[in-house]
Amino acid sequence: MKLKKYWFWILGAISFISISFALVAEFIFNLEPCSMCLKQRHPYYFIILIFVIAFIFNWQQKIWFYIFVQISS
């Protein structure tokens, strides 16, 4: 099953795309987010941070990434 094999990359891409759309709407289209919208971005930022750290260190077993993602949700 390919979804399990590429889950790490899919989750990183979805998080990056979600935050990109939110920031484009905020800064380019001048839409002001509410406080709840800003708080809902925190897990995405956390996932992207963990994704970048895992990519830099090139962990073969990405178990810590999965654990941190579950904690952030």
C-alpha positions as CSV (number, residue, x, y, z in Angstrom):
1,M,0.0,0.0,0.0
2,K,1.7,3.2,-1.2
3,L,-0.2,5.5,1.2
4,K,1.7,4.0,4.2
5,K,5.0,4.3,2.4
6,Y,4.6,8.0,1.6
7,W,2.5,9.1,4.6
8,F,5.4,11.2,5.9
9,W,5.7,13.2,2.6
10,I,1.9,13.5,2.1
11,L,1.4,14.9,5.6
12,G,4.2,17.4,5.2
13,A,2.9,18.5,1.8
14,I,-0.7,18.9,3.1
15,S,0.5,21.0,6.1
16,F,2.6,23.2,3.9
17,I,-0.2,23.8,1.4
18,S,-2.7,24.5,4.1
19,I,-0.5,27.1,5.8
20,S,0.4,28.6,2.4
21,F,-3.2,29.1,1.5
22,A,-3.9,30.7,4.9
23,L,-1.0,33.1,4.6
24,V,-1.9,34.0,1.0
25,A,-5.4,34.8,2.0
26,E,-4.2,36.8,4.9
27,F,-1.4,38.9,3.3
28,I,-2.3,39.0,-0.4
29,F,-6.1,39.3,-0.2
30,N,-6.0,41.2,3.1
31,L,-8.4,38.9,5.0
32,E,-8.0,39.3,8.7
33,P,-8.1,36.0,10.6
34,C,-10.0,35.6,13.8
35,S,-8.1,34.5,17.0
36,M,-9.4,30.9,16.6
37,C,-8.1,30.7,13.1
38,L,-4.7,31.8,14.3
39,K,-4.8,29.1,17.0
40,Q,-5.8,26.4,14.6
41,R,-2.6,27.1,12.6
42,H,-0.3,26.0,15.5
43,P,-0.5,22.2,14.8
44,Y,0.4,22.9,11.1
45,Y,3.4,24.9,12.1
46,F,4.5,22.2,14.5
47,I,4.1,19.5,11.9
48,I,6.1,21.5,9.4
49,L,8.8,22.1,12.0
50,I,9.1,18.4,12.8
51,F,9.0,17.6,9.1
52,V,11.9,19.9,8.4
53,I,13.9,18.5,11.4
54,A,13.2,15.0,10.3
55,F,14.2,15.8,6.7
56,I,17.5,17.5,7.8
57,F,18.5,14.6,10.1
58,N,17.2,12.1,7.6
59,W,15.8,9.7,10.2
60,Q,15.3,6.2,8.9
61,Q,12.7,5.4,11.4
62,K,10.3,8.3,11.6
63,I,8.5,7.1,14.7
64,W,9.2,10.4,16.6
65,F,7.6,12.3,13.8
66,Y,4.4,10.2,14.1
67,I,4.4,10.6,17.8
68,F,4.8,14.4,17.7
69,V,2.0,14.6,15.0
70,Q,-0.3,12.7,17.2
71,I,0.5,14.9,20.2
72,S,-0.1,18.1,18.2
73,S,-3.5,17.0,17.1
